[in-house]
Amino acid sequence: MEMVDGRSMVISLMACALTASGVARLLSPPNQTPPPVFDIKR
């Protein structure tokens, strides 16, 4: 943030990063599997 001068440039960079993150989340498969459920009957 300190490397760019001007609030409009910071806002546009943050909006671009948020958009890219959302697109990547939609296109890529989840990389974490849900934890296994252990059915312990006593």
N, C-alpha and C positions, 0 to 999 in steps of 0.2 A: 504494500500500500504506500509505503514511503517513497517508492521509486517513481511513481507517476505523480504529475502535478495537475491537480484539478479533480474536483469531485465527480464530474460527469464521466471521466475516464474510469474511475474506480467503480462507479455504479454499472457502467456498461461491461466492464470485465467481470464483475460479480454476477451479473445477469447471464453472461455467456457461460460462465462456469456452472451456474445452476442449471441452465438449459442442457449443457453437455452431460451433466451428471444424471439428469432425468432421462435423456435419450439412452445413455449407456445402461441405466437401470432397466429400461424397457427391453433393450435388445439382448442383453446378456443373461444367461441362465444364472440362477442363484448359486453361489459358490459355497454355501453352508447348508448342511443337511440338518433337519430337526433332530434333537436329541432322542435317543431310543427310549421307549417306555417299557419299563420292566414291571411285569405283573407278578407280584410276589403274593402268594396266597398262604396264609398261615392258619 
